[in-house]
């Protein structure tokens, strides 16, 4: 059985592209929920669940970022 890689090498630009795509999808789903009437409550719940899952992925990406606030005397940034 195939195994998934647990380490990926993505550039900052790759992550930004993924985040933009996720936000765009969230926006489109939200518009669909609020603009056009949904036929069933089941469809409504499914789209809300999808929006929630996309937000969770965005949160995971955000939580894995390291934000640097300042550099110490050696010039190496320290996490803040």
ROBA-721271 format. One record per residue (C-alpha): residue number from 1; residue in three letters; x, y, z. Coordinates in Angstrom, 1 decimal. Layout:
N
{num=NUM, residu=ala, px=X, py=Y, pz=Z} .
...
This chain:
80
{num=1, residu=unk, px=0.0, py=0.0, pz=0.0} .
{num=2, residu=unk, px=1.3, py=3.4, pz=-0.9} .
{num=3, residu=unk, px=2.3, py=5.9, pz=1.9} .
{num=4, residu=unk, px=1.8, py=9.6, pz=1.8} .
{num=5, residu=unk, px=4.8, py=11.9, pz=2.3} .
{num=6, residu=unk, px=4.7, py=13.7, pz=5.6} .
{num=7, residu=unk, px=7.1, py=16.5, pz=4.7} .
{num=8, residu=unk, px=6.6, py=18.8, pz=1.8} .
{num=9, residu=unk, px=8.9, py=21.5, pz=0.4} .
{num=10, residu=unk, px=6.8, py=24.5, pz=-0.7} .
{num=11, residu=unk, px=8.0, py=28.0, pz=-1.3} .
{num=12, residu=unk, px=6.4, py=31.1, pz=0.3} .
{num=13, residu=unk, px=4.9, py=31.9, pz=-3.1} .
{num=14, residu=unk, px=3.4, py=28.3, pz=-3.3} .
{num=15, residu=unk, px=1.8, py=28.8, pz=0.1} .
{num=16, residu=unk, px=0.4, py=32.2, pz=-0.8} .
{num=17, residu=unk, px=-1.1, py=30.7, pz=-4.0} .
{num=18, residu=unk, px=-2.7, py=27.9, pz=-2.0} .
{num=19, residu=unk, px=-4.1, py=30.4, pz=0.5} .
{num=20, residu=unk, px=-5.5, py=32.7, pz=-2.2} .
{num=21, residu=unk, px=-7.1, py=29.7, pz=-3.9} .
{num=22, residu=unk, px=-8.7, py=28.5, pz=-0.6} .
{num=23, residu=unk, px=-10.0, py=32.0, pz=0.1} .
{num=24, residu=unk, px=-11.5, py=32.3, pz=-3.4} .
{num=25, residu=unk, px=-13.2, py=29.0, pz=-3.0} .
{num=26, residu=unk, px=-14.6, py=30.0, pz=0.4} .
{num=27, residu=unk, px=-15.9, py=33.3, pz=-1.2} .
{num=28, residu=unk, px=-17.6, py=31.4, pz=-4.0} .
{num=29, residu=unk, px=-19.2, py=29.0, pz=-1.6} .
{num=30, residu=unk, px=-20.4, py=31.8, pz=0.6} .
{num=31, residu=unk, px=-21.8, py=33.7, pz=-2.3} .
{num=32, residu=unk, px=-23.7, py=30.7, pz=-3.4} .
{num=33, residu=unk, px=-25.1, py=30.2, pz=0.1} .
{num=34, residu=unk, px=-26.3, py=33.8, pz=0.4} .
{num=35, residu=unk, px=-27.2, py=34.7, pz=-3.2} .
{num=36, residu=unk, px=-29.0, py=31.8, pz=-4.7} .
{num=37, residu=unk, px=-31.6, py=29.8, pz=-2.7} .
{num=38, residu=unk, px=-30.6, py=26.3, pz=-1.9} .
{num=39, residu=unk, px=-33.1, py=23.6, pz=-2.6} .
{num=40, residu=unk, px=-32.6, py=21.6, pz=0.5} .
{num=41, residu=unk, px=-31.3, py=22.0, pz=4.0} .
{num=42, residu=unk, px=-28.9, py=19.1, pz=3.4} .
{num=43, residu=unk, px=-27.2, py=21.0, pz=0.5} .
{num=44, residu=unk, px=-26.9, py=24.0, pz=2.8} .
{num=45, residu=unk, px=-25.3, py=22.0, pz=5.6} .
{num=46, residu=unk, px=-22.9, py=20.4, pz=3.1} .
{num=47, residu=unk, px=-21.7, py=23.7, pz=1.7} .
{num=48, residu=unk, px=-21.3, py=25.1, pz=5.2} .
{num=49, residu=unk, px=-19.3, py=22.1, pz=6.2} .
{num=50, residu=unk, px=-17.1, py=22.6, pz=3.1} .
{num=51, residu=unk, px=-16.5, py=26.2, pz=4.1} .
{num=52, residu=unk, px=-15.6, py=25.1, pz=7.6} .
{num=53, residu=unk, px=-13.1, py=22.5, pz=6.2} .
{num=54, residu=unk, px=-11.4, py=25.1, pz=4.0} .
{num=55, residu=unk, px=-11.1, py=27.5, pz=7.0} .
{num=56, residu=unk, px=-9.5, py=24.7, pz=9.0} .
{num=57, residu=unk, px=-6.9, py=24.1, pz=6.2} .
{num=58, residu=unk, px=-6.2, py=27.9, pz=6.2} .
{num=59, residu=unk, px=-5.7, py=27.8, pz=9.9} .
{num=60, residu=unk, px=-3.3, py=24.9, pz=9.7} .
{num=61, residu=unk, px=-1.2, py=26.7, pz=7.1} .
{num=62, residu=unk, px=-1.2, py=29.8, pz=9.3} .
{num=63, residu=unk, px=-0.2, py=27.9, pz=12.4} .
{num=64, residu=unk, px=2.8, py=26.4, pz=10.7} .
{num=65, residu=unk, px=4.2, py=29.8, pz=9.7} .
{num=66, residu=unk, px=7.1, py=31.2, pz=11.8} .
{num=67, residu=unk, px=6.8, py=34.9, pz=12.2} .
{num=68, residu=unk, px=10.0, py=36.8, pz=13.0} .
{num=69, residu=unk, px=9.8, py=39.9, pz=15.0} .
{num=70, residu=unk, px=13.4, py=41.1, pz=15.4} .
{num=71, residu=unk, px=17.0, py=40.0, pz=14.9} .
{num=72, residu=unk, px=19.4, py=39.5, pz=17.7} .
{num=73, residu=unk, px=23.0, py=40.8, pz=17.7} .
{num=74, residu=unk, px=24.2, py=38.0, pz=15.3} .
{num=75, residu=unk, px=21.6, py=39.1, pz=12.8} .
{num=76, residu=unk, px=19.7, py=35.8, pz=13.0} .
{num=77, residu=unk, px=16.0, py=36.4, pz=13.4} .
{num=78, residu=unk, px=14.4, py=35.1, pz=16.6} .
{num=79, residu=unk, px=10.8, py=33.9, pz=16.6} .
{num=80, residu=unk, px=8.4, py=36.3, pz=18.3} .
